[in-house]
Amino acid sequence: MKRRPFGRTGVRVTPICLGTMTFGQQCDQDVSFAIMDKAYDMGVDFFDTADVYPLGGGADKAGQTETIIGNWLADRGVRDNIFLATKCRGHMGPTVNDQGLTRYNIQRAVENSLKRLQTDVIDLYQTHFFDPHTPIDETLRALDDLVKSGKVRYIGCSNYPAWQLAEANGVAAKLNLARYESVQPRYNMLYREIETELLPLCRASDIGVIVYNPIAGGMLSGRYKAGQNVEENSRFGLPGAGAVYQARYWEDRKIEIASNLAAESEKRGLSLASVAVAWTLQQPGVTSAIVGASRPDQLDASIAGATLELDDEMTALCDAVWWDLPRTPVTEGYR
């Protein structure tokens, strides 16, 4: 895989980033180790996680994903070879103050993540989503302190619309603080809201863009059929989180589109998952695509998308999908 510049930082990362939110819920530690081994052996050394993972695990399991990753890093002895990203913001304790982007929470959250990950520095520390209850200067000053102390190398954000990212980096420039060097939005051929404002902002400001859901939670694998029931251990069947993914993608029209694209991909001897990742990575401004798995073999098709060049006809078919879907209100930012 040809590495790509990570925004303006000078760091170069793989176009595939391993997403880990299945670790500890959809797959146990042994399977999680096998997934990380597979990704690493295939050349992926950019890993993304969050303190609240695993997805669908609830408060009792929060932190288990970081713990599994930390165990793998220690066991394999490859910490220095991994560009490691994690996030804070979600609810990690019993009180109202065990969440958010306050200095109080950020300072405790990073220390806990460092312990679970068994490392002394986090390469990319991201705010998981916007906190409307905390002044942005408080958040940025706390993050800047982490950078200056050497506990964090770069900071980024996730699920910020363009105006919030622009405001934050404007404040950072005014106060001479570390700025957000990356943003992590949802993006795939079924959901392209970020193209209007966020991607142009990032291209103009040299901000890295690490997109999640490039395969639309599995919808763009082509495995689902109209009228099919949701599988219990799939992304769509997870407790709590499954309802979010169903609202995003579990619609007859989207299932039909995925089925048609799968057929077109098969004509070319390709997997739709590979096509979906390849299409995402060829969009201007995209740095890396986060792909996850609940089994090691699922990585074959998604990682293959990093080196796949789509023909003009297949690209046109993928491009047309978004414009054939009904427009709906954006009720949760870019999530």
KAZIBEL-V649600 format. One record per residue. N is the residue number from 0. RES is the residue in one letter. SS is DSSP state (~ for helix, > for strand, _ for the rest). PHI is phi in radians with two decimals (999 if undefined). Layout:
N RES SS PHI
N RES SS PHI
This chain:
0 M _ 999
1 K _ -1.42
2 R _ -1.24
3 R > -2.13
4 P > -1.10
5 F _ -1.59
6 G _ 1.06
7 R _ -1.68
8 T _ -1.27
9 G _ 1.68
10 V _ -1.28
11 R > -2.10
12 V > -2.12
13 T _ -1.25
14 P _ -1.18
15 I > -1.84
16 C > -2.02
17 L > -1.37
18 G > -1.50
19 T _ -2.16
20 M _ -1.24
21 T _ -1.44
22 F > -1.22
23 G _ 1.74
24 Q _ -2.25
25 Q _ -1.39
26 C > -2.54
27 D _ -1.41
28 Q ~ -1.13
29 D ~ -1.07
30 V ~ -1.19
31 S ~ -1.06
32 F ~ -1.05
33 A ~ -1.11
34 I ~ -1.16
35 M ~ -1.15
36 D ~ -1.04
37 K ~ -1.08
38 A ~ -1.05
39 Y ~ -1.11
40 D ~ -1.14
41 M _ -1.54
42 G _ 1.75
43 V _ -1.55
44 D _ -2.22
45 F > -2.04
46 F > -2.02
47 D > -2.18
48 T _ -2.58
49 A _ -2.76
50 D _ -1.14
51 V _ -1.44
52 Y _ -1.23
53 P _ -1.52
54 L _ -1.09
55 G _ 1.44
56 G _ -1.47
57 G _ 1.36
58 A ~ -1.08
59 D ~ -1.15
60 K ~ -1.81
61 A _ -0.97
62 G _ 1.72
63 Q ~ -1.16
64 T ~ -1.12
65 E ~ -1.04
66 T ~ -1.09
67 I ~ -1.10
68 I ~ -1.09
69 G ~ -1.05
70 N ~ -1.11
71 W ~ -1.16
72 L ~ -1.03
73 A ~ -1.22
74 D ~ -1.20
75 R ~ -1.53
76 G _ 1.17
77 V _ -2.06
78 R ~ -0.92
79 D ~ -1.22
80 N ~ -1.69
81 I _ -1.90
82 F > -1.52
83 L > -1.82
84 A > -2.10
85 T > -2.46
86 K > -2.46
87 C > -2.37
88 R _ 2.56
89 G _ -1.25
90 H _ -1.31
91 M _ -2.04
92 G _ -2.73
93 P _ -1.39
94 T _ -1.86
95 V _ -1.16
96 N _ -1.53
97 D _ -1.55
98 Q _ -2.84
99 G _ 1.58
100 L _ -2.02
101 T _ -1.33
102 R ~ -1.00
103 Y ~ -0.97
104 N ~ -1.37
105 I ~ -1.05
106 Q ~ -1.10
107 R ~ -1.29
108 A ~ -1.10
109 V ~ -1.17
110 E ~ -1.10
111 N ~ -1.18
112 S ~ -1.15
113 L ~ -1.03
114 K ~ -1.17
115 R ~ -1.13
116 L ~ -1.42
117 Q _ 0.96
118 T _ -2.46
119 D _ -1.81
120 V _ -2.65
121 I > -1.86
122 D > -1.21
123 L > -2.39
124 Y > -1.89
125 Q > -2.05
126 T > -1.41
127 H _ -1.15
128 F _ -2.82
129 F _ -1.14
130 D _ -2.00
131 P _ -1.29
132 H _ -1.72
133 T _ -2.13
134 P _ -1.00
135 I ~ -1.10
136 D ~ -1.18
137 E ~ -1.12
138 T ~ -1.06
139 L ~ -1.19
140 R ~ -1.14
141 A ~ -1.12
142 L ~ -1.19
143 D ~ -1.08
144 D ~ -1.07
145 L ~ -1.15
146 V ~ -1.13
147 K ~ -1.16
148 S ~ -1.42
149 G _ 1.49
150 K _ -1.43
151 V > -2.37
152 R > -1.58
153 Y > -2.41
154 I > -2.06
155 G > -2.52
156 C > -2.31
157 S > -2.36
158 N _ 1.13
159 Y _ -1.64
160 P _ -1.23
161 A ~ -1.01
162 W ~ -1.14
163 Q ~ -1.23
164 L ~ -1.14
165 A ~ -1.11
166 E ~ -1.08
167 A ~ -1.07
168 N ~ -1.27
169 G ~ -1.17
170 V ~ -1.15
171 A ~ -1.04
172 A ~ -1.15
173 K ~ -1.12
174 L ~ -1.68
175 N _ 1.03
176 L _ -1.96
177 A _ -1.01
178 R _ -1.80
179 Y > -1.21
180 E > -1.62
181 S > -2.69
182 V > -2.37
183 Q > -2.14
184 P _ -1.87
185 R > -1.36
186 Y _ -2.84
187 N > -2.92
188 M _ -1.21
189 L _ -1.64
190 Y > -2.63
191 R _ -2.17
192 E ~ -1.02
193 I ~ -1.25
194 E ~ -1.22
195 T _ -1.25
196 E _ -2.27
197 L ~ -1.17
198 L ~ -1.10
199 P ~ -1.04
200 L ~ -1.06
201 C ~ -1.18
202 R ~ -1.15
203 A ~ -1.23
204 S ~ -1.79
205 D _ 1.00
206 I _ -1.87
207 G > -1.17
208 V > -2.17
209 I > -1.91
210 V > -1.56
211 Y > -1.98
212 N _ 1.12
213 P _ -1.10
214 I _ -1.84
215 A ~ 0.97
216 G ~ 1.14
217 G ~ 1.80
218 M ~ -1.05
219 L ~ -1.56
220 S ~ -1.59
221 G _ 1.45
222 R _ -1.45
223 Y _ -1.70
224 K _ -2.17
225 A _ -1.01
226 G _ 1.49
227 Q _ -1.27
228 N _ -1.36
229 V _ -1.19
230 E _ -1.37
231 E _ -1.03
232 N _ -1.73
233 S _ -1.46
234 R ~ -1.01
235 F ~ -1.41
236 G ~ -1.92
237 L _ -1.21
238 P _ -1.01
239 G _ 1.29
240 A ~ -1.16
241 G ~ -1.04
242 A ~ -1.14
243 V ~ -1.13
244 Y ~ -1.22
245 Q ~ -1.12
246 A ~ -1.12
247 R ~ -1.30
248 Y ~ -2.29
249 W _ -1.47
250 E _ -2.30
251 D ~ -0.99
252 R ~ -1.16
253 K ~ -1.23
254 I ~ -1.13
255 E ~ -1.12
256 I ~ -1.07
257 A ~ -1.09
258 S ~ -1.12
259 N ~ -1.14
260 L ~ -1.17
261 A ~ -1.08
262 A ~ -1.13
263 E ~ -1.15
264 S ~ -1.16
265 E ~ -1.09
266 K ~ -1.05
267 R _ -1.72
268 G _ 1.28
269 L _ -2.04
270 S _ -1.54
271 L ~ -1.08
272 A ~ -1.06
273 S ~ -1.11
274 V ~ -1.10
275 A ~ -1.09
276 V ~ -1.18
277 A ~ -1.07
278 W ~ -1.05
279 T ~ -1.07
280 L ~ -1.25
281 Q _ -1.56
282 Q _ -1.38
283 P _ -1.02
284 G _ 1.75
285 V _ -1.40
286 T _ -1.56
287 S > -2.66
288 A > -2.02
289 I > -1.48
290 V > -2.14
291 G _ -2.11
292 A _ -2.82
293 S _ -1.96
294 R _ -2.49
295 P ~ -1.01
296 D ~ -1.15
297 Q ~ -1.18
298 L ~ -1.31
299 D ~ -0.98
300 A ~ -1.23
301 S ~ -1.20
302 I ~ -1.22
303 A ~ -1.05
304 G ~ -1.11
305 A ~ -1.19
306 T ~ -2.02
307 L _ -1.54
308 E _ -1.85
309 L _ -1.40
310 D _ -1.29
311 D ~ -1.06
312 E ~ -1.17
313 M ~ -1.16
314 T ~ -1.06
315 A ~ -1.11
316 L ~ -1.11
317 C ~ -1.16
318 D ~ -1.08
319 A ~ -1.28
320 V ~ -0.98
321 W ~ -1.03
322 W ~ -1.37
323 D _ -1.68
324 L _ -1.66
325 P _ -1.18
326 R _ -1.30
327 T _ -2.24
328 P _ -1.10
329 V _ -1.58
330 T _ -1.75
331 E _ -2.39
332 G _ 1.09
333 Y _ -1.78
334 R _ -1.42
